[in-house]
Amino acid sequence: MSNGDCMAKNERTTAAICDAGPIIHLDELNRLDLLSDFHSLIIPKSVQIEITKHRPQALQHAGVIFKVIEAASPPEPKLLTLSKALLLDKGEIESLSLIQANPDAIFLTDDAAARLAGEELGYKAHGTIGIILRAIRKNMRTPKEVLELLHKIPKGTTLFLRPALLEEIIQKVKKEYSIK
Amino acid sequence: MKSICAQLPDQVYQEVKSLIDKGWFKNEDDIILEALRRFLDIHKIELMENFVREDVEWGLHGKE
């Protein structure tokens, strides 16, 4: 299945506010296009700076345009309290600040503390693994293509997953789609 | 009890020193121990793995 085959079938209605992790990890897999069916992809300035520092090419993908927005400063009190308690970094705080202005958006992060804060504030939050598996549901990749991606994670990315957990995910996908 | 030696960026060290000067912490050891304890509380393996399992369900069956 090619990258754009089923793009037109997808409802491009959901926006995503992205922390640096999923963007970097998907780019390491050369699969940043899995974000392309979101209605808009928003990153705060500090996340842009972080990605530019560590993996600048991730922000230059032809089919994936990130909208860079300055987050309100200072963040609202509950977010400020959570960010101190959970030791969030500037990119995570600004991402959460932006999602408060876009409450129907999905917050994409691979950081457990940032995700905890996002869910505590009542927002939907997901990570790289969710985006990869979602590609099957959205007809962007076949189950076999997704399995190949999952196998590439340990050596091809900086996303850490305990090997047994990764194997659990692989077996779940195989069972779900009756793949031996 | 183990000792570790760590290098901190100047700005982070100034913030550490400021908290000590203002009486929030007794010394550098106390603030670093508290910071590490909080970090370890937040980054519990079970929590991170639960999030990954939630992602698997959302990825395969979720609705947006």
gemmi code that builds the backbone of each chain (N, CA, C; Angstrom):
import gemmi

chains = {
    "A": [
        ("MET", (0.859, -1.187, 0.000), (0.000, 0.000, 0.000), (0.900, 1.244, 0.000)),
        ("SER", (0.672, 2.149, -0.915), (1.514, 3.336, -0.943), (1.008, 4.361, 0.076)),
        ("ASN", (1.862, 5.310, 0.388), (1.544, 6.266, 1.453), (0.236, 7.008, 1.240)),
        ("GLY", (-0.052, 7.376, 0.019), (-1.198, 8.242, -0.177), (-2.452, 7.535, -0.640)),
        ("ASP", (-2.358, 6.202, -0.863), (-3.485, 5.471, -1.435), (-4.822, 5.771, -0.785)),
        ("CYS", (-4.832, 5.706, 0.527), (-6.117, 5.799, 1.212), (-6.309, 7.121, 1.932)),
        ("MET", (-5.414, 8.046, 1.675), (-5.482, 9.313, 2.396), (-6.828, 10.000, 2.204)),
        ("ALA", (-7.343, 9.917, 0.963), (-8.582, 10.615, 0.677), (-9.757, 10.023, 1.448)),
        ("LYS", (-9.642, 8.745, 1.845), (-10.747, 8.097, 2.545), (-10.807, 8.518, 4.016)),
        ("ASN", (-9.692, 9.015, 4.523), (-9.647, 9.349, 5.932), (-10.325, 10.685, 6.209)),
        ("GLU", (-10.988, 10.725, 7.357), (-11.575, 11.997, 7.751), (-10.497, 12.847, 8.379)),
        ("ARG", (-10.214, 13.957, 7.750), (-9.138, 14.809, 8.274), (-9.742, 15.842, 9.217)),
        ("THR", (-10.178, 15.360, 10.360), (-10.899, 16.270, 11.251), (-10.186, 16.514, 12.572)),
        ("THR", (-9.260, 15.654, 12.916), (-8.643, 15.744, 14.231), (-7.301, 16.459, 14.162)),
        ("ALA", (-7.113, 17.402, 15.053), (-5.810, 18.074, 15.122), (-4.935, 17.351, 16.141)),
        ("ALA", (-3.635, 17.479, 15.983), (-2.710, 16.888, 16.947), (-1.714, 17.949, 17.397)),
        ("ILE", (-1.508, 17.990, 18.705), (-0.466, 18.846, 19.274), (0.689, 17.903, 19.601)),
        ("CYS", (1.858, 18.177, 19.063), (2.953, 17.200, 19.170), (4.073, 17.663, 20.079)),
        ("ASP", (4.488, 16.753, 20.937), (5.730, 16.888, 21.676), (6.838, 16.355, 20.742)),
        ("ALA", (8.101, 16.545, 21.111), (9.191, 16.173, 20.191), (9.301, 14.655, 19.957)),
        ("GLY", (9.050, 13.858, 20.997), (9.305, 12.417, 20.918), (8.709, 11.710, 19.705)),
        ("PRO", (7.377, 11.730, 19.544), (6.794, 11.000, 18.417), (7.288, 11.484, 17.051)),
        ("ILE", (7.545, 12.766, 16.924), (8.045, 13.287, 15.636), (9.430, 12.709, 15.358)),
        ("ILE", (10.281, 12.741, 16.353), (11.641, 12.205, 16.183), (11.592, 10.695, 15.931)),
        ("HIS", (10.797, 9.971, 16.702), (10.765, 8.513, 16.553), (10.182, 8.084, 15.212)),
        ("LEU", (9.129, 8.766, 14.773), (8.551, 8.417, 13.465), (9.521, 8.773, 12.344)),
        ("ASP", (10.238, 9.865, 12.495), (11.215, 10.229, 11.460), (12.374, 9.232, 11.432)),
        ("GLU", (12.755, 8.742, 12.599), (13.816, 7.714, 12.639), (13.391, 6.468, 11.862)),
        ("LEU", (12.080, 6.219, 11.856), (11.549, 5.075, 11.092), (11.228, 5.449, 9.646)),
        ("ASN", (11.480, 6.721, 9.307), (11.130, 7.250, 7.986), (9.630, 7.099, 7.713)),
        ("ARG", (8.826, 7.281, 8.751), (7.378, 7.112, 8.620), (6.621, 8.316, 9.195)),
        ("LEU", (7.172, 9.478, 9.018), (6.506, 10.684, 9.494), (5.161, 10.891, 8.786)),
        ("ASP", (5.022, 10.291, 7.599), (3.768, 10.442, 6.857), (2.572, 9.851, 7.605)),
        ("LEU", (2.821, 9.038, 8.644), (1.694, 8.500, 9.413), (0.939, 9.594, 10.163)),
        ("LEU", (1.542, 10.775, 10.216), (0.860, 11.917, 10.848), (0.085, 12.756, 9.837)),
        ("SER", (0.215, 12.392, 8.555), (-0.266, 13.311, 7.519), (-1.779, 13.412, 7.418)),
        ("ASP", (-2.510, 12.493, 8.047), (-3.970, 12.605, 7.914), (-4.609, 13.394, 9.056)),
        ("PHE", (-3.799, 13.907, 9.960), (-4.391, 14.785, 10.967), (-4.754, 16.111, 10.307)),
        ("HIS", (-5.831, 16.681, 10.778), (-6.322, 17.931, 10.200), (-5.244, 19.011, 10.267)),
        ("SER", (-4.587, 19.101, 11.419), (-3.424, 19.983, 11.514), (-2.477, 19.429, 12.563)),
        ("LEU", (-1.213, 19.729, 12.375), (-0.172, 19.277, 13.305), (0.451, 20.517, 13.915)),
        ("ILE", (0.279, 20.656, 15.205), (0.714, 21.889, 15.862), (1.864, 21.580, 16.821)),
        ("ILE", (2.912, 22.389, 16.749), (3.997, 22.259, 17.731), (4.299, 23.632, 18.316)),
        ("PRO", (4.651, 23.659, 19.600), (5.063, 24.946, 20.168), (6.488, 25.271, 19.732)),
        ("LYS", (6.848, 26.526, 19.890), (8.168, 26.992, 19.474), (9.292, 26.171, 20.124)),
        ("SER", (9.144, 25.867, 21.411), (10.226, 25.151, 22.113), (10.421, 23.738, 21.571)),
        ("VAL", (9.336, 23.100, 21.113), (9.467, 21.767, 20.507), (10.160, 21.887, 19.151)),
        ("GLN", (9.823, 22.942, 18.413), (10.516, 23.181, 17.140), (12.025, 23.315, 17.384)),
        ("ILE", (12.381, 24.070, 18.423), (13.802, 24.273, 18.729), (14.465, 22.943, 19.116)),
        ("GLU", (13.755, 22.154, 19.924), (14.304, 20.863, 20.369), (14.521, 19.920, 19.182)),
        ("ILE", (13.550, 19.861, 18.283), (13.684, 18.962, 17.129), (14.774, 19.479, 16.183)),
        ("THR", (14.812, 20.778, 15.993), (15.837, 21.365, 15.121), (17.234, 21.020, 15.633)),
        ("LYS", (17.358, 20.965, 16.957), (18.655, 20.654, 17.561), (19.028, 19.179, 17.356)),
        ("HIS", (18.061, 18.282, 17.558), (18.380, 16.856, 17.557), (18.141, 16.159, 16.219)),
        ("ARG", (17.158, 16.618, 15.461), (16.831, 15.922, 14.205), (16.140, 16.897, 13.245)),
        ("PRO", (16.905, 17.840, 12.729), (16.309, 18.916, 11.923), (15.528, 18.433, 10.703)),
        ("GLN", (15.967, 17.315, 10.126), (15.292, 16.830, 8.911), (13.830, 16.458, 9.161)),
        ("ALA", (13.488, 16.182, 10.439), (12.116, 15.777, 10.749), (11.116, 16.889, 10.459)),
        ("LEU", (11.583, 18.124, 10.473), (10.661, 19.241, 10.220), (10.675, 19.671, 8.760)),
        ("GLN", (11.364, 18.899, 7.931), (11.447, 19.272, 6.517), (10.810, 18.214, 5.619)),
        ("HIS", (9.927, 17.403, 6.192), (9.257, 16.354, 5.418), (8.255, 16.996, 4.464)),
        ("ALA", (8.324, 16.579, 3.203), (7.516, 17.236, 2.159), (6.010, 17.189, 2.443)),
        ("GLY", (5.512, 16.048, 2.903), (4.064, 15.907, 3.026), (3.520, 16.161, 4.421)),
        ("VAL", (4.373, 16.561, 5.321), (3.923, 16.748, 6.702), (4.316, 18.149, 7.167)),
        ("ILE", (3.314, 18.994, 7.275), (3.579, 20.391, 7.618), (3.203, 20.641, 9.080)),
        ("PHE", (4.151, 21.139, 9.829), (3.885, 21.474, 11.233), (3.634, 22.972, 11.363)),
        ("LYS", (2.568, 23.278, 12.088), (2.269, 24.683, 12.353), (2.908, 25.043, 13.693)),
        ("VAL", (3.817, 26.005, 13.672), (4.506, 26.385, 14.906), (3.755, 27.541, 15.564)),
        ("ILE", (3.368, 27.342, 16.811), (2.584, 28.370, 17.519), (3.272, 28.704, 18.847)),
        ("GLU", (3.313, 29.963, 19.153), (3.844, 30.399, 20.457), (2.801, 30.086, 21.529)),
        ("ALA", (3.231, 29.416, 22.567), (2.295, 29.089, 23.650), (2.114, 30.298, 24.563)),
        ("ALA", (0.931, 30.351, 25.167), (0.665, 31.448, 26.105), (1.606, 31.343, 27.300)),
        ("SER", (2.045, 32.454, 27.796), (2.963, 32.435, 28.927), (2.502, 33.466, 29.963)),
        ("PRO", (2.469, 33.140, 31.249), (2.744, 31.816, 31.816), (1.559, 30.880, 31.621)),
        ("PRO", (1.770, 29.552, 31.790), (0.652, 28.619, 31.652), (-0.384, 28.842, 32.746)),
        ("GLU", (-1.578, 28.342, 32.514), (-2.633, 28.528, 33.516), (-2.282, 27.752, 34.802)),
        ("PRO", (-2.828, 28.186, 35.955), (-2.351, 27.684, 37.259), (-2.313, 26.163, 37.416)),
        ("LYS", (-3.376, 25.453, 36.952), (-3.386, 23.998, 37.167), (-2.248, 23.332, 36.385)),
        ("LEU", (-2.036, 23.811, 35.165), (-0.940, 23.266, 34.361), (0.401, 23.586, 34.997)),
        ("LEU", (0.515, 24.793, 35.523), (1.768, 25.199, 36.172), (2.062, 24.290, 37.370)),
        ("THR", (1.031, 24.009, 38.167), (1.202, 23.134, 39.332), (1.604, 21.725, 38.893)),
        ("LEU", (0.862, 21.200, 37.895), (1.170, 19.851, 37.405), (2.577, 19.780, 36.831)),
        ("SER", (2.956, 20.812, 36.097), (4.269, 20.789, 35.446), (5.392, 20.789, 36.483)),
        ("LYS", (5.151, 21.456, 37.613), (6.168, 21.444, 38.678), (6.194, 20.088, 39.370)),
        ("ALA", (5.009, 19.559, 39.658), (4.943, 18.273, 40.365), (5.511, 17.142, 39.513)),
        ("LEU", (5.286, 17.216, 38.210), (5.696, 16.116, 37.328), (7.003, 16.412, 36.584)),
        ("LEU", (7.625, 17.519, 36.939), (8.934, 17.882, 36.368), (8.906, 17.928, 34.839)),
        ("LEU", (7.899, 18.558, 34.291), (7.801, 18.637, 32.836), (8.805, 19.646, 32.296)),
        ("ASP", (9.277, 19.385, 31.066), (10.200, 20.351, 30.465), (9.410, 21.403, 29.684)),
        ("LYS", (10.142, 22.380, 29.154), (9.468, 23.515, 28.521), (8.592, 23.085, 27.334)),
        ("GLY", (9.112, 22.173, 26.527), (8.346, 21.704, 25.367), (7.054, 21.037, 25.778)),
        ("GLU", (7.121, 20.238, 26.828), (5.923, 19.537, 27.302), (4.911, 20.522, 27.881)),
        ("ILE", (5.401, 21.494, 28.639), (4.486, 22.492, 29.226), (3.826, 23.308, 28.115)),
        ("GLU", (4.622, 23.724, 27.135), (4.050, 24.536, 26.047), (3.071, 23.715, 25.206)),
        ("SER", (3.383, 22.426, 24.985), (2.448, 21.571, 24.238), (1.118, 21.484, 24.970)),
        ("LEU", (1.191, 21.285, 26.287), (-0.040, 21.185, 27.078), (-0.783, 22.513, 27.114)),
        ("SER", (-0.031, 23.583, 27.094), (-0.648, 24.897, 27.066), (-1.416, 25.086, 25.748)),
        ("LEU", (-0.819, 24.610, 24.651), (-1.489, 24.738, 23.343), (-2.731, 23.869, 23.269)),
        ("ILE", (-2.687, 22.704, 23.889), (-3.855, 21.823, 23.799), (-5.030, 22.409, 24.586)),
        ("GLN", (-4.734, 23.227, 25.570), (-5.832, 23.879, 26.297), (-6.609, 24.822, 25.387)),
        ("ALA", (-5.918, 25.328, 24.368), (-6.599, 26.195, 23.406), (-7.242, 25.382, 22.275)),
        ("ASN", (-6.905, 24.077, 22.204), (-7.453, 23.178, 21.172), (-7.915, 21.889, 21.843)),
        ("PRO", (-8.932, 21.969, 22.716), (-9.266, 20.832, 23.583), (-9.716, 19.563, 22.864)),
        ("ASP", (-10.106, 19.652, 21.612), (-10.497, 18.435, 20.892), (-9.312, 17.750, 20.224)),
        ("ALA", (-8.166, 18.374, 20.286), (-6.974, 17.801, 19.647), (-6.441, 16.633, 20.470)),
        ("ILE", (-5.605, 15.827, 19.810), (-4.924, 14.731, 20.497), (-3.525, 15.216, 20.849)),
        ("PHE", (-3.089, 14.915, 22.051), (-1.734, 15.271, 22.473), (-0.825, 14.076, 22.197)),
        ("LEU", (0.176, 14.277, 21.357), (1.094, 13.187, 21.028), (2.389, 13.348, 21.805)),
        ("THR", (2.671, 12.375, 22.652), (3.901, 12.420, 23.449), (4.321, 11.006, 23.805)),
        ("ASP", (5.628, 10.805, 23.952), (6.125, 9.519, 24.448), (6.638, 9.646, 25.874)),
        ("ASP", (6.402, 10.790, 26.475), (6.871, 11.009, 27.835), (5.741, 10.698, 28.818)),
        ("ALA", (6.009, 9.771, 29.740), (4.958, 9.315, 30.652), (4.430, 10.455, 31.526)),
        ("ALA", (5.335, 11.309, 31.995), (4.900, 12.391, 32.884), (4.031, 13.397, 32.132)),
        ("ALA", (4.430, 13.729, 30.911), (3.646, 14.678, 30.113), (2.276, 14.089, 29.789)),
        ("ARG", (2.273, 12.798, 29.503), (0.996, 12.146, 29.187), (0.084, 12.108, 30.408)),
        ("LEU", (0.694, 11.821, 31.545), (-0.064, 11.813, 32.800), (-0.694, 13.190, 33.026)),
        ("ALA", (0.095, 14.226, 32.807), (-0.416, 15.596, 32.997), (-1.549, 15.877, 32.004)),
        ("GLY", (-1.361, 15.470, 30.756), (-2.381, 15.696, 29.729), (-3.692, 15.016, 30.091)),
        ("GLU", (-3.603, 13.774, 30.540), (-4.816, 13.039, 30.893), (-5.455, 13.617, 32.159)),
        ("GLU", (-4.614, 14.064, 33.083), (-5.121, 14.695, 34.304), (-5.908, 15.967, 33.967)),
        ("LEU", (-5.471, 16.647, 32.919), (-6.165, 17.871, 32.488), (-7.379, 17.554, 31.614)),
        ("GLY", (-7.574, 16.257, 31.323), (-8.774, 15.841, 30.588), (-8.613, 15.730, 29.080)),
        ("TYR", (-7.380, 15.643, 28.618), (-7.166, 15.561, 27.172), (-6.789, 14.152, 26.748)),
        ("LYS", (-7.001, 13.878, 25.435), (-6.606, 12.585, 24.886), (-5.116, 12.637, 24.574)),
        ("ALA", (-4.381, 11.624, 25.000), (-2.940, 11.616, 24.753), (-2.510, 10.237, 24.254)),
        ("HIS", (-1.657, 10.228, 23.263), (-1.153, 8.968, 22.710), (0.300, 9.133, 22.301)),
        ("GLY", (0.942, 7.981, 22.018), (2.357, 8.016, 21.689), (2.666, 7.358, 20.349)),
        ("THR", (3.945, 7.174, 20.103), (4.406, 6.646, 18.812), (3.779, 5.292, 18.485)),
        ("ILE", (3.708, 4.411, 19.467), (3.149, 3.077, 19.200), (1.693, 3.187, 18.750)),
        ("GLY", (0.944, 4.054, 19.393), (-0.452, 4.250, 19.002), (-0.559, 4.757, 17.575)),
        ("ILE", (0.306, 5.691, 17.219), (0.273, 6.252, 15.858), (0.625, 5.172, 14.816)),
        ("ILE", (1.598, 4.338, 15.150), (1.996, 3.278, 14.200), (0.839, 2.294, 13.992)),
        ("LEU", (0.213, 1.852, 15.087), (-0.879, 0.874, 14.947), (-2.126, 1.509, 14.322)),
        ("ARG", (-2.316, 2.767, 14.602), (-3.453, 3.500, 14.015), (-3.380, 3.485, 12.491)),
        ("ALA", (-2.177, 3.370, 11.963), (-2.009, 3.373, 10.501), (-2.762, 2.217, 9.843)),
        ("ILE", (-2.957, 1.119, 10.571), (-3.739, 0.000, 10.018), (-5.208, 0.414, 9.970)),
        ("ARG", (-5.681, 0.922, 11.110), (-7.097, 1.324, 11.211), (-7.441, 2.394, 10.191)),
        ("LYS", (-6.478, 3.263, 9.897), (-6.717, 4.360, 8.956), (-6.382, 3.971, 7.520)),
        ("ASN", (-6.111, 2.690, 7.300), (-5.779, 2.184, 5.951), (-4.568, 2.882, 5.336)),
        ("MET", (-3.652, 3.285, 6.173), (-2.429, 3.917, 5.660), (-1.313, 2.884, 5.488)),
        ("ARG", (-1.364, 1.811, 6.248), (-0.403, 0.722, 6.144), (-1.139, -0.601, 6.354)),
        ("THR", (-0.591, -1.665, 5.774), (-1.161, -2.988, 6.017), (-0.638, -3.510, 7.361)),
        ("PRO", (-1.319, -4.496, 7.938), (-0.802, -5.072, 9.193), (0.638, -5.579, 9.037)),
        ("LYS", (0.952, -6.167, 7.901), (2.319, -6.682, 7.706), (3.332, -5.543, 7.666)),
        ("GLU", (2.967, -4.446, 7.034), (3.881, -3.288, 7.007), (4.104, -2.741, 8.413)),
        ("VAL", (3.044, -2.722, 9.204), (3.167, -2.242, 10.586), (4.041, -3.194, 11.406)),
        ("LEU", (3.889, -4.487, 11.175), (4.754, -5.444, 11.888), (6.218, -5.205, 11.549)),
        ("GLU", (6.506, -4.930, 10.282), (7.898, -4.630, 9.887), (8.415, -3.400, 10.628)),
        ("LEU", (7.545, -2.386, 10.738), (7.939, -1.170, 11.472), (8.237, -1.475, 12.936)),
        ("LEU", (7.358, -2.266, 13.549), (7.545, -2.596, 14.967), (8.880, -3.309, 15.177)),
        ("HIS", (9.228, -4.193, 14.258), (10.506, -4.909, 14.369), (11.706, -3.963, 14.251)),
        ("LYS", (11.518, -2.847, 13.547), (12.637, -1.905, 13.358), (12.873, -1.002, 14.570)),
        ("ILE", (11.915, -0.940, 15.486), (12.015, 0.019, 16.597), (13.298, -0.125, 17.436)),
        ("PRO", (13.660, -1.343, 17.864), (14.824, -1.411, 18.776), (16.123, -0.887, 18.169)),
        ("LYS", (16.420, -1.234, 16.937), (17.692, -0.810, 16.359), (17.585, 0.484, 15.555)),
        ("GLY", (16.379, 0.807, 15.111), (16.240, 1.956, 14.212), (15.784, 3.246, 14.879)),
        ("THR", (15.464, 3.171, 16.165), (14.943, 4.382, 16.817), (15.528, 4.565, 18.218)),
        ("THR", (15.287, 5.740, 18.769), (15.693, 6.013, 20.152), (14.519, 5.801, 21.118)),
        ("LEU", (13.415, 5.237, 20.602), (12.270, 4.925, 21.474), (12.589, 3.648, 22.232)),
        ("PHE", (12.594, 3.741, 23.555), (12.900, 2.534, 24.319), (11.623, 1.787, 24.665)),
        ("LEU", (11.613, 0.509, 24.307), (10.523, -0.377, 24.699), (11.144, -1.660, 25.221)),
        ("ARG", (10.694, -2.121, 26.351), (11.203, -3.397, 26.870), (10.937, -4.478, 25.812)),
        ("PRO", (11.950, -5.279, 25.472), (11.770, -6.275, 24.403), (10.527, -7.140, 24.571)),
        ("ALA", (10.245, -7.558, 25.817), (9.072, -8.421, 26.032), (7.772, -7.679, 25.733)),
        ("LEU", (7.746, -6.380, 26.009), (6.540, -5.592, 25.731), (6.371, -5.425, 24.219)),
        ("LEU", (7.472, -5.176, 23.524), (7.398, -5.051, 22.068), (6.892, -6.364, 21.457)),
        ("GLU", (7.387, -7.469, 21.963), (6.949, -8.773, 21.453), (5.456, -8.969, 21.729)),
        ("GLU", (4.998, -8.519, 22.899), (3.572, -8.607, 23.248), (2.732, -7.838, 22.223)),
        ("ILE", (3.225, -6.657, 21.827), (2.499, -5.829, 20.849), (2.476, -6.536, 19.490)),
        ("ILE", (3.629, -7.076, 19.106), (3.717, -7.772, 17.816), (2.749, -8.952, 17.774)),
        ("GLN", (2.717, -9.718, 18.865), (1.810, -10.877, 18.912), (0.349, -10.436, 18.869)),
        ("LYS", (0.063, -9.309, 19.512), (-1.321, -8.783, 19.524), (-1.752, -8.429, 18.098)),
        ("VAL", (-0.856, -7.781, 17.354), (-1.191, -7.397, 15.965), (-1.366, -8.659, 15.117)),
        ("LYS", (-0.469, -9.614, 15.304), (-0.572, -10.867, 14.531), (-1.903, -11.573, 14.808)),
        ("LYS", (-2.276, -11.634, 16.088), (-3.522, -12.304, 16.469), (-4.725, -11.550, 15.897)),
        ("GLU", (-4.668, -10.241, 16.013), (-5.773, -9.391, 15.554), (-6.044, -9.584, 14.058)),
        ("TYR", (-4.975, -9.768, 13.289), (-5.136, -9.863, 11.830), (-4.816, -11.264, 11.288)),
        ("SER", (-4.831, -12.241, 12.209), (-4.606, -13.646, 11.831), (-3.366, -13.822, 10.956)),
        ("ILE", (-2.260, -13.273, 11.430), (-0.997, -13.400, 10.713), (-0.120, -14.379, 11.483)),
        ("LYS", (0.479, -15.333, 10.769), (1.334, -16.324, 11.459), (2.781, -15.876, 11.454)),
    ],
    "B": [
        ("MET", (24.704, 3.494, 51.227), (24.535, 4.784, 50.550), (25.617, 4.935, 49.479)),
        ("LYS", (25.191, 5.269, 48.252), (26.134, 5.447, 47.145), (26.347, 6.936, 46.877)),
        ("SER", (27.531, 7.266, 46.406), (27.798, 8.645, 45.965), (27.872, 8.674, 44.446)),
        ("ILE", (27.289, 9.705, 43.844), (27.449, 9.875, 42.402), (27.955, 11.296, 42.136)),
        ("CYS", (28.714, 11.411, 41.060), (29.230, 12.723, 40.678), (28.519, 13.126, 39.379)),
        ("ALA", (27.897, 14.287, 39.361), (27.171, 14.702, 38.152), (27.551, 16.135, 37.789)),
        ("GLN", (27.551, 16.408, 36.488), (27.807, 17.780, 36.043), (26.482, 18.439, 35.687)),
        ("LEU", (26.270, 19.644, 36.163), (25.027, 20.365, 35.880), (25.336, 21.599, 35.051)),
        ("PRO", (24.447, 21.941, 34.114), (24.616, 23.223, 33.420), (24.578, 24.362, 34.446)),
        ("ASP", (25.294, 25.451, 34.171), (25.379, 26.568, 35.122), (23.994, 27.064, 35.550)),
        ("GLN", (23.098, 27.178, 34.555), (21.772, 27.735, 34.865), (21.003, 26.845, 35.844)),
        ("VAL", (21.105, 25.522, 35.624), (20.419, 24.589, 36.531), (21.025, 24.714, 37.929)),
        ("TYR", (22.351, 24.793, 37.991), (23.001, 24.901, 39.297), (22.567, 26.175, 40.021)),
        ("GLN", (22.445, 27.277, 39.263), (22.024, 28.530, 39.890), (20.625, 28.390, 40.487)),
        ("GLU", (19.758, 27.639, 39.782), (18.399, 27.436, 40.294), (18.425, 26.577, 41.563)),
        ("VAL", (19.292, 25.574, 41.550), (19.460, 24.718, 42.742), (19.920, 25.578, 43.920)),
        ("LYS", (20.930, 26.386, 43.648), (21.518, 27.225, 44.701), (20.480, 28.216, 45.253)),
        ("SER", (19.671, 28.757, 44.323), (18.654, 29.719, 44.729), (17.642, 29.078, 45.691)),
        ("LEU", (17.229, 27.835, 45.406), (16.275, 27.137, 46.286), (16.882, 26.894, 47.670)),
        ("ILE", (18.174, 26.603, 47.666), (18.846, 26.384, 48.963), (18.966, 27.721, 49.719)),
        ("ASP", (19.393, 28.757, 48.988), (19.559, 30.084, 49.617), (18.246, 30.588, 50.214)),
        ("LYS", (17.129, 30.254, 49.530), (15.833, 30.735, 50.013), (15.250, 29.834, 51.105)),
        ("GLY", (15.980, 28.780, 51.460), (15.574, 27.937, 52.576), (14.644, 26.789, 52.226)),
        ("TRP", (14.439, 26.528, 50.932), (13.543, 25.425, 50.560), (14.202, 24.062, 50.785)),
        ("PHE", (15.496, 24.027, 50.649), (16.236, 22.773, 50.865), (17.483, 23.070, 51.700)),
        ("LYS", (17.939, 22.022, 52.441), (19.070, 22.201, 53.342), (20.381, 22.352, 52.556)),
        ("ASN", (20.561, 21.484, 51.570), (21.805, 21.517, 50.789), (21.591, 20.881, 49.413)),
        ("GLU", (22.675, 20.824, 48.618), (22.578, 20.285, 47.249), (22.159, 18.807, 47.261)),
        ("ASP", (22.698, 18.043, 48.204), (22.342, 16.610, 48.276), (20.832, 16.432, 48.420)),
        ("ASP", (20.223, 17.234, 49.317), (18.784, 17.107, 49.570), (17.956, 17.387, 48.313)),
        ("ILE", (18.346, 18.425, 47.594), (17.539, 18.808, 46.422), (17.699, 17.780, 45.298)),
        ("ILE", (18.898, 17.262, 45.133), (19.114, 16.267, 44.069), (18.390, 14.963, 44.412)),
        ("LEU", (18.432, 14.581, 45.693), (17.723, 13.361, 46.112), (16.219, 13.515, 45.892)),
        ("GLU", (15.673, 14.672, 46.264), (14.238, 14.918, 46.086), (13.868, 14.895, 44.599)),
        ("ALA", (14.707, 15.519, 43.776), (14.431, 15.551, 42.334), (14.455, 14.141, 41.751)),
        ("LEU", (15.437, 13.356, 42.165), (15.535, 11.981, 41.645), (14.362, 11.126, 42.119)),
        ("ARG", (13.975, 11.301, 43.391), (12.830, 10.536, 43.910), (11.574, 10.831, 43.096)),
        ("ARG", (11.369, 12.113, 42.836), (10.172, 12.504, 42.058), (10.249, 11.931, 40.646)),
        ("PHE", (11.424, 12.029, 40.040), (11.589, 11.506, 38.676), (11.270, 10.010, 38.653)),
        ("LEU", (11.801, 9.281, 39.643), (11.590, 7.833, 39.668), (10.128, 7.486, 39.949)),
        ("ASP", (9.453, 8.321, 40.760), (8.024, 8.108, 41.015), (7.223, 8.225, 39.728)),
        ("ILE", (7.575, 9.247, 38.949), (6.820, 9.537, 37.725), (7.106, 8.507, 36.647)),
        ("HIS", (8.350, 8.075, 36.569), (8.737, 7.191, 35.475), (8.725, 5.721, 35.888)),
        ("LYS", (7.679, 5.339, 36.585), (7.545, 3.943, 36.953), (7.265, 3.121, 35.701)),
        ("ILE", (7.914, 1.978, 35.644), (7.790, 1.126, 34.459), (6.334, 0.759, 34.202)),
        ("GLU", (5.598, 0.464, 35.302), (4.197, 0.040, 35.122), (3.386, 1.128, 34.434)),
        ("LEU", (3.625, 2.372, 34.835), (2.881, 3.491, 34.262), (3.190, 3.614, 32.771)),
        ("MET", (4.483, 3.569, 32.443), (4.877, 3.727, 31.033), (4.314, 2.582, 30.189)),
        ("GLU", (4.362, 1.377, 30.753), (3.872, 0.235, 29.970), (2.350, 0.242, 29.833)),
        ("ASN", (1.670, 0.750, 30.871), (0.211, 0.875, 30.749), (-0.161, 1.829, 29.624)),
        ("PHE", (0.606, 2.913, 29.526), (0.340, 3.869, 28.447), (0.548, 3.209, 27.077)),
        ("VAL", (1.589, 2.411, 26.951), (1.845, 1.735, 25.674), (0.694, 0.772, 25.350)),
        ("ARG", (0.219, 0.060, 26.370), (-0.898, -0.882, 26.130), (-2.172, -0.129, 25.753)),
        ("GLU", (-2.390, 1.017, 26.385), (-3.551, 1.848, 25.986), (-3.415, 2.273, 24.524)),
        ("ASP", (-2.176, 2.588, 24.139), (-1.926, 2.997, 22.756), (-2.230, 1.881, 21.766)),
        ("VAL", (-1.916, 0.662, 22.172), (-2.184, -0.481, 21.292), (-3.691, -0.573, 21.044)),
        ("GLU", (-4.479, -0.463, 22.116), (-5.939, -0.526, 21.976), (-6.460, 0.624, 21.117)),
        ("TRP", (-5.959, 1.830, 21.398), (-6.404, 3.001, 20.630), (-5.988, 2.862, 19.160)),
        ("GLY", (-4.752, 2.425, 18.971), (-4.267, 2.283, 17.600), (-5.106, 1.315, 16.803)),
        ("LEU", (-5.451, 0.195, 17.412), (-6.181, -0.843, 16.669), (-7.689, -0.595, 16.628)),
        ("HIS", (-8.234, -0.057, 17.713), (-9.707, 0.022, 17.801), (-10.265, 1.399, 18.135)),
        ("GLY", (-9.408, 2.369, 18.328), (-9.875, 3.666, 18.819), (-10.733, 4.441, 17.841)),
        ("LYS", (-11.420, 5.428, 18.383), (-12.199, 6.352, 17.552), (-11.693, 7.746, 17.847)),
        ("GLU", (-11.614, 8.544, 16.792), (-11.146, 9.931, 17.023), (-12.290, 10.891, 16.822)),
    ],
}
model = gemmi.Model(1)
for chain_id, residues in chains.items():
    chain = gemmi.Chain(chain_id)
    for i, (resn, *xyz) in enumerate(residues, 1):
        res = gemmi.Residue()
        res.name, res.seqid = resn, gemmi.SeqId(i, " ")
        for name, pos in zip(("N", "CA", "C"), xyz):
            atom = gemmi.Atom()
            atom.name, atom.element = name, gemmi.Element(name[0])
            atom.pos, atom.b_iso = gemmi.Position(*pos), 0.0
            res.add_atom(atom)
        chain.add_residue(res)
    model.add_chain(chain)
structure = gemmi.Structure()
structure.add_model(model)
structure.setup_entities()
